Amino acid sequence: MPISQSSKKSLRKSIKNRKSNVTLKNKLKTVLKAFLAKPNEEALKKAHSMLDKAKKRGLIHENKVARVKSQLSKKVGGEAVVKAKVVKKATKKTAVKRTAKAKMSK
């Protein structure tokens, strides 16, 4: 049992945060289960949104969120979209490197 004023407040705060965290995790689980039962674009959008909210609150690590998003998009057939984004990023980096090398050589 907390004795000091600050520890009492900390206990109240942690109880309140735990309730909201548990409800968000439960919502996330239901959305993910709904997506896995019937994978489509709309369910994917909801799942991505819930994953981002969980990441923002610090419930799930950002690397895990990225991994789960990738796995879900593959189930819908979004492999081409993911590969296209990777290719675009790579081409931008090489263009920047080329211009930097050209400036340095002058």
C-alpha positions in Angstrom: 0.0 0.0 0.0 1.5 3.4 -1.0 2.2 5.8 1.8 3.5 9.0 0.2 1.3 11.4 -1.8 3.2 10.9 -5.0 3.1 7.1 -4.7 -0.7 7.2 -4.2 -1.0 9.3 -7.3 1.3 7.0 -9.2 -0.9 4.1 -8.3 -4.0 5.8 -9.5 -2.3 6.8 -12.7 -1.0 3.3 -13.4 -4.4 1.8 -12.8 -6.1 4.3 -15.2 -3.4 3.7 -17.9 -3.6 -0.1 -17.5 -7.4 0.1 -18.2 -6.9 2.1 -21.4 -4.0 -0.1 -22.5 -5.9 -3.3 -22.0 -9.0 -2.0 -23.9 -6.8 -0.9 -26.8 -5.0 -4.2 -26.9 -8.4 -6.0 -26.9 -9.6 -3.8 -29.8 -6.4 -4.5 -31.7 -6.8 -8.3 -31.2 -10.4 -8.2 -32.4 -9.6 -6.1 -35.5 -6.7 -8.5 -36.4 -8.9 -11.6 -35.9 -11.6 -10.0 -38.1 -8.9 -9.3 -40.8 -7.6 -12.8 -40.6 -11.1 -14.3 -40.9 -11.8 -12.2 -44.0 -8.8 -10.4 -45.5 -9.7 -7.4 -47.6 -8.6 -3.8 -48.2 -11.0 -2.3 -45.7 -10.1 -4.6 -42.9 -6.4 -4.0 -43.7 -6.9 -0.3 -43.4 -8.5 -0.7 -40.0 -5.7 -3.1 -38.8 -3.0 -0.7 -39.9 -4.8 2.2 -38.1 -5.0 0.2 -34.9 -1.4 -0.9 -35.1 -0.3 2.7 -35.5 -2.3 3.7 -32.5 -0.8 1.0 -30.4 2.7 2.0 -31.6 2.0 5.6 -30.7 1.0 4.7 -27.2 4.0 2.5 -26.8 2.1 -0.7 -26.4 3.9 -2.4 -29.3 7.4 -1.8 -30.5 7.6 -0.1 -33.9 9.6 -2.9 -35.5 6.9 -5.4 -34.5 4.3 -3.1 -36.0 6.2 -2.9 -39.2 6.6 -6.7 -39.4 2.9 -7.3 -38.7 1.8 -4.7 -41.2 4.0 -6.4 -43.8 2.6 -9.8 -43.0 -1.0 -8.5 -43.2 -0.5 -6.7 -46.5 1.0 -9.9 -48.0 -2.2 -11.7 -47.2 -4.3 -9.2 -49.2 -1.8 -9.3 -52.0 0.0 -6.1 -51.4 3.5 -7.5 -52.2 3.7 -5.4 -55.4 2.9 -2.2 -53.4 5.6 -3.0 -50.8 8.2 -3.8 -53.5 7.4 -0.6 -55.5 8.0 1.6 -52.4 11.3 -0.1 -51.8 12.4 0.5 -55.4 11.4 4.2 -55.3 13.4 4.8 -52.1 16.4 3.1 -53.6 16.3 5.2 -56.8 16.0 8.5 -54.8 19.1 7.6 -52.7 21.2 6.7 -55.7 20.2 10.0 -57.4 21.2 12.0 -54.3 24.6 10.2 -54.2 25.3 10.8 -57.8 24.6 14.6 -57.5 26.8 14.7 -54.3 29.6 13.0 -56.1 29.3 15.3 -59.1 29.5 18.4 -56.9 32.5 17.0 -55.0 34.4 16.3 -58.3 33.9 19.9 -59.5 
